[in-house]
Amino acid sequence: MSESRTRVDLAGVPETLLWPLYCRAAESRRPDALISDPKSVAIADSIDYPFEEHFGRPHIALALRAMCFDDQIRKFLATHPDGTVVALGDGLETQFWRVDNGRVRWLSVDLEETMQVRRKYLPDTDRLRNLSCSALDEAWMDEVDPAAGLFISVQGLLMYLEEAEAWGLIRKCAERFPGAWLMFDAMPAWLTRQTSGGSWLDVLMMRGRKERTEDKYKLPPLRWGESVDRLRKRLFALHPAVAEVQDVGYPPGRGLTFRFLNPHMGSALPIRNLRPNNTLVRFAATDG
């Protein structure tokens, strides 16, 4: 490792922020890249961490997930150019720089352990603020001005929460922020089930690792999973402010699954209830 690289010591859920960083950076380096993310490349290159040993070959799904969120935030900013984006569990996500329209206000929220790393590589700017706070702590809500429009992004977080915590967070957002957009990703229940090698997501992630030892890296326990159809039903029953629920499919990628099967068959039964999903929720605005 180069002496210029910095060691990052994280564990548990905070350590998972390195996996999407690694995948976005790897995708951005490709000559046929689907995402342009030079900040992720620069950060990954500056960190002393065994990315491939822990995570195997970079997975295109995490880059495509980022693109899904990027696209919806751009749509939000097209109609709310001075709006605010709150990114819960933001980790080392570089989305602000990918979607910045020169006017958006950004609040990045994560635990202090993670924020110590994020501030080193992605410090505050005149329109981006890093806040040390749990996503489950309503204190971050008190820091938000939704007057010009609000988009709440929850990427790669809810599956690590208890089911009641995940639903409670969504309900509280509906109560506090009428008219807001909320987007989150979720795993189907079968991917969150534990096996002797970790969750099924761990088993799939292990593909391409150089070492397959008993002490190999494992994701923290995945505590909550829900299918597309069950999510839709439960969201509409959750709170009367839930006005619209949209399943946001992945854009076309590479390979059989992501170039052909997912774009053309991902919304059909039973596939849509077996795949990871990205859900956009719009809350009804109050009168006046």
VOPA-269845 format. One record per residue (C-alpha): residue number from 1; y, x, z. Coordinates in steps of 0.5 Angstrom, whole numbers, plus 2048, in hexadecimal, padded with zeros to 3 digits. Layout:
N
- NUM; Y; X; Z .
...
REM end
This chain:
288
- 1; 800; 800; 800 .
- 2; 807; 802; 7FF .
- 3; 80B; 805; 805 .
- 4; 811; 800; 802 .
- 5; 80C; 7FA; 804 .
- 6; 80D; 7F6; 80A .
- 7; 807; 7F4; 80E .
- 8; 807; 7EC; 810 .
- 9; 803; 7EA; 816 .
- 10; 802; 7E3; 816 .
- 11; 7FC; 7DF; 818 .
- 12; 7FA; 7D7; 818 .
- 13; 7FE; 7D2; 814 .
- 14; 804; 7D7; 813 .
- 15; 7FF; 7DC; 810 .
- 16; 7FE; 7D7; 80A .
- 17; 805; 7D8; 808 .
- 18; 802; 7DE; 804 .
- 19; 7FD; 7DB; 800 .
- 20; 802; 7D6; 7FC .
- 21; 807; 7DC; 7FB .
- 22; 801; 7E1; 7F9 .
- 23; 7FF; 7DB; 7F3 .
- 24; 806; 7DA; 7F1 .
- 25; 808; 7E1; 7F0 .
- 26; 801; 7E3; 7ED .
- 27; 803; 7DD; 7E8 .
- 28; 80A; 7DF; 7E7 .
- 29; 807; 7E6; 7E5 .
- 30; 803; 7E4; 7DF .
- 31; 805; 7E4; 7D8 .
- 32; 804; 7DD; 7D7 .
- 33; 806; 7DB; 7DE .
- 34; 807; 7D3; 7DF .
- 35; 80C; 7D5; 7E5 .
- 36; 812; 7DA; 7E5 .
- 37; 813; 7DC; 7EC .
- 38; 816; 7E3; 7EC .
- 39; 817; 7E2; 7F4 .
- 40; 810; 7E1; 7F6 .
- 41; 80E; 7E7; 7F2 .
- 42; 813; 7EC; 7F5 .
- 43; 811; 7E9; 7FC .
- 44; 80A; 7EA; 7FB .
- 45; 80B; 7F1; 7F8 .
- 46; 80E; 7F3; 7FF .
- 47; 809; 7F0; 803 .
- 48; 803; 7F4; 806 .
- 49; 7FE; 7EF; 806 .
- 50; 7F7; 7EF; 803 .
- 51; 7F8; 7E9; 7FF .
- 52; 7F2; 7E9; 7FA .
- 53; 7ED; 7EB; 800 .
- 54; 7EF; 7E5; 804 .
- 55; 7F1; 7E0; 7FE .
- 56; 7ED; 7E2; 7F8 .
- 57; 7EF; 7E1; 7F1 .
- 58; 7F6; 7DE; 7F1 .
- 59; 7F5; 7D6; 7F0 .
- 60; 7F9; 7D3; 7EB .
- 61; 7F9; 7CC; 7EF .
- 62; 7FE; 7CF; 7F4 .
- 63; 803; 7D1; 7EE .
- 64; 802; 7CA; 7EB .
- 65; 803; 7C7; 7F2 .
- 66; 80A; 7CA; 7F2 .
- 67; 80C; 7C8; 7EB .
- 68; 80A; 7C1; 7ED .
- 69; 80F; 7C1; 7F3 .
- 70; 814; 7C5; 7EF .
- 71; 814; 7C0; 7EA .
- 72; 815; 7BA; 7EF .
- 73; 81B; 7BE; 7F2 .
- 74; 81E; 7BF; 7EB .
- 75; 81E; 7B7; 7EA .
- 76; 821; 7B6; 7F1 .
- 77; 827; 7BB; 7EF .
- 78; 828; 7B8; 7E9 .
- 79; 82A; 7B1; 7EC .
- 80; 82C; 7B5; 7F3 .
- 81; 830; 7BB; 7F1 .
- 82; 833; 7BC; 7F7 .
- 83; 82D; 7BA; 7FB .
- 84; 829; 7BD; 801 .
- 85; 822; 7C0; 801 .
- 86; 81E; 7C1; 807 .
- 87; 818; 7C5; 806 .
- 88; 813; 7C4; 80C .
- 89; 80E; 7CA; 80D .
- 90; 812; 7CE; 808 .
- 91; 80F; 7D5; 809 .
- 92; 810; 7DA; 804 .
- 93; 811; 7D4; 7FF .
- 94; 817; 7D6; 7FA .
- 95; 818; 7D0; 7F7 .
- 96; 81F; 7D0; 7F8 .
- 97; 820; 7D5; 7F3 .
- 98; 81C; 7D2; 7EE .
- 99; 820; 7CB; 7EE .
- 100; 827; 7CD; 7F1 .
- 101; 82C; 7C9; 7ED .
- 102; 832; 7CD; 7F0 .
- 103; 833; 7C7; 7F5 .
- 104; 82D; 7C5; 7F9 .
- 105; 82D; 7C6; 800 .
- 106; 826; 7C8; 803 .
- 107; 823; 7C8; 80A .
- 108; 81D; 7CC; 80B .
- 109; 819; 7CA; 811 .
- 110; 813; 7CE; 814 .
- 111; 811; 7D1; 81B .
- 112; 814; 7D7; 81D .
- 113; 80F; 7DC; 81C .
- 114; 80F; 7DA; 815 .
- 115; 817; 7DA; 815 .
- 116; 817; 7E1; 817 .
- 117; 813; 7E3; 811 .
- 118; 817; 7DE; 80C .
- 119; 81E; 7E1; 80E .
- 120; 81C; 7E8; 80D .
- 121; 81B; 7E6; 805 .
- 122; 81E; 7E0; 804 .
- 123; 825; 7E0; 809 .
- 124; 82A; 7DA; 809 .
- 125; 82F; 7D9; 804 .
- 126; 835; 7D5; 803 .
- 127; 830; 7CF; 801 .
- 128; 82A; 7D1; 804 .
- 129; 828; 7D1; 80C .
- 130; 822; 7D3; 80F .
- 131; 821; 7CF; 816 .
- 132; 81B; 7D1; 81B .
- 133; 818; 7CA; 81D .
- 134; 812; 7C7; 81D .
- 135; 811; 7C1; 817 .
- 136; 80F; 7BD; 81D .
- 137; 815; 7BE; 821 .
- 138; 81A; 7B9; 81F .
- 139; 820; 7BE; 820 .
- 140; 820; 7C0; 819 .
- 141; 821; 7B9; 817 .
- 142; 828; 7B9; 81B .
- 143; 82A; 7BF; 817 .
- 144; 82A; 7BB; 810 .
- 145; 82F; 7B7; 80D .
- 146; 82C; 7B3; 808 .
- 147; 833; 7B0; 805 .
- 148; 832; 7B3; 7FE .
- 149; 82B; 7B2; 7FE .
- 150; 825; 7B5; 801 .
- 151; 81E; 7B7; 7FF .
- 152; 819; 7B9; 804 .
- 153; 814; 7BE; 802 .
- 154; 80D; 7BF; 806 .
- 155; 809; 7C4; 802 .
- 156; 802; 7C7; 805 .
- 157; 803; 7C5; 80C .
- 158; 801; 7BE; 80D .
- 159; 7F9; 7C0; 80C .
- 160; 7FA; 7C4; 812 .
- 161; 7FD; 7BF; 817 .
- 162; 7F9; 7B9; 81B .
- 163; 7F8; 7B3; 817 .
- 164; 7FD; 7AF; 81C .
- 165; 802; 7B5; 81B .
- 166; 802; 7B5; 814 .
- 167; 803; 7AD; 814 .
- 168; 808; 7AD; 819 .
- 169; 80C; 7B2; 816 .
- 170; 80D; 7AE; 80F .
- 171; 80E; 7A8; 813 .
- 172; 814; 7AB; 817 .
- 173; 817; 7AE; 810 .
- 174; 817; 7A6; 80E .
- 175; 81A; 7A4; 814 .
- 176; 820; 7AA; 814 .
- 177; 821; 7AA; 80D .
- 178; 822; 7A4; 809 .
- 179; 823; 7A5; 801 .
- 180; 81F; 7AC; 802 .
- 181; 81A; 7AF; 7FD .
- 182; 814; 7B2; 801 .
- 183; 80E; 7B6; 7FD .
- 184; 808; 7B9; 801 .
- 185; 801; 7BC; 7FE .
- 186; 7FB; 7BA; 801 .
- 187; 7F3; 7BC; 801 .
- 188; 7EE; 7B7; 800 .
- 189; 7EA; 7B6; 806 .
- 190; 7E4; 7BA; 803 .
- 191; 7E8; 7C0; 802 .
- 192; 7EA; 7C0; 809 .
- 193; 7E3; 7BF; 80C .
- 194; 7E0; 7C6; 810 .
- 195; 7DA; 7C9; 80E .
- 196; 7D7; 7D0; 810 .
- 197; 7DC; 7D4; 80C .
- 198; 7E2; 7D0; 80E .
- 199; 7E5; 7CA; 80A .
- 200; 7E2; 7C8; 803 .
- 201; 7E9; 7CB; 801 .
- 202; 7E7; 7D1; 804 .
- 203; 7E1; 7D1; 800 .
- 204; 7E4; 7D0; 7FA .
- 205; 7EA; 7D5; 7FC .
- 206; 7E5; 7DB; 7FD .
- 207; 7E3; 7DB; 7F5 .
- 208; 7E5; 7E2; 7F3 .
- 209; 7E6; 7E6; 7FA .
- 210; 7E3; 7ED; 7F9 .
- 211; 7E0; 7EC; 800 .
- 212; 7DC; 7E6; 803 .
- 213; 7DB; 7E8; 80A .
- 214; 7DA; 7E4; 810 .
- 215; 7E1; 7E6; 812 .
- 216; 7E4; 7E4; 80C .
- 217; 7EB; 7E1; 80C .
- 218; 7EB; 7D9; 80E .
- 219; 7F0; 7D4; 80D .
- 220; 7F2; 7D1; 814 .
- 221; 7EE; 7CA; 815 .
- 222; 7F0; 7C4; 810 .
- 223; 7F1; 7BE; 815 .
- 224; 7F4; 7B9; 810 .
- 225; 7F2; 7B7; 809 .
- 226; 7F3; 7B0; 805 .
- 227; 7F1; 7AE; 7FE .
- 228; 7F6; 7AB; 7F9 .
- 229; 7F5; 7A4; 7FA .
- 230; 7F4; 7A4; 801 .
- 231; 7FB; 7A8; 802 .
- 232; 7FE; 7A2; 7FD .
- 233; 7FB; 79D; 802 .
- 234; 7FD; 7A0; 808 .
- 235; 804; 7A2; 806 .
- 236; 806; 79B; 804 .
- 237; 803; 799; 80B .
- 238; 806; 79E; 80F .
- 239; 80E; 79C; 80F .
- 240; 812; 796; 80B .
- 241; 817; 79C; 809 .
- 242; 811; 79F; 804 .
- 243; 813; 79C; 7FD .
- 244; 810; 7A0; 7F8 .
- 245; 80A; 7A5; 7F8 .
- 246; 808; 7A9; 7F2 .
- 247; 802; 7AE; 7F1 .
- 248; 805; 7B4; 7EE .
- 249; 800; 7B7; 7E9 .
- 250; 7FF; 7BE; 7E8 .
- 251; 803; 7C1; 7E2 .
- 252; 7FE; 7C4; 7DC .
- 253; 7FB; 7CB; 7DE .
- 254; 7F6; 7CF; 7DC .
- 255; 7EE; 7CF; 7DB .
- 256; 7EA; 7C9; 7DB .
- 257; 7EC; 7C5; 7E1 .
- 258; 7F3; 7C6; 7E1 .
- 259; 7F5; 7C6; 7DA .
- 260; 7F0; 7C0; 7D8 .
- 261; 7ED; 7BD; 7DD .
- 262; 7F2; 7BC; 7E2 .
- 263; 7F8; 7BA; 7DD .
- 264; 7F4; 7B5; 7DA .
- 265; 7EF; 7B2; 7DF .
- 266; 7F2; 7B4; 7E6 .
- 267; 7F5; 7AD; 7E6 .
- 268; 7EE; 7A9; 7E5 .
- 269; 7E9; 7A7; 7EA .
- 270; 7E5; 7AA; 7ED .
- 271; 7E9; 7B1; 7EC .
- 272; 7F0; 7AF; 7EF .
- 273; 7ED; 7AE; 7F6 .
- 274; 7E9; 7B5; 7F6 .
- 275; 7EE; 7B9; 7F4 .
- 276; 7F4; 7BC; 7F8 .
- 277; 7FA; 7B8; 7F7 .
- 278; 802; 7B8; 7F7 .
- 279; 805; 7B2; 7F9 .
- 280; 80D; 7B0; 7F8 .
- 281; 80F; 7AA; 7FD .
- 282; 816; 7A7; 7FC .
- 283; 819; 7A3; 802 .
- 284; 81D; 79D; 801 .
- 285; 825; 79E; 802 .
- 286; 828; 799; 808 .
- 287; 82D; 794; 806 .
- 288; 834; 797; 806 .
REM end
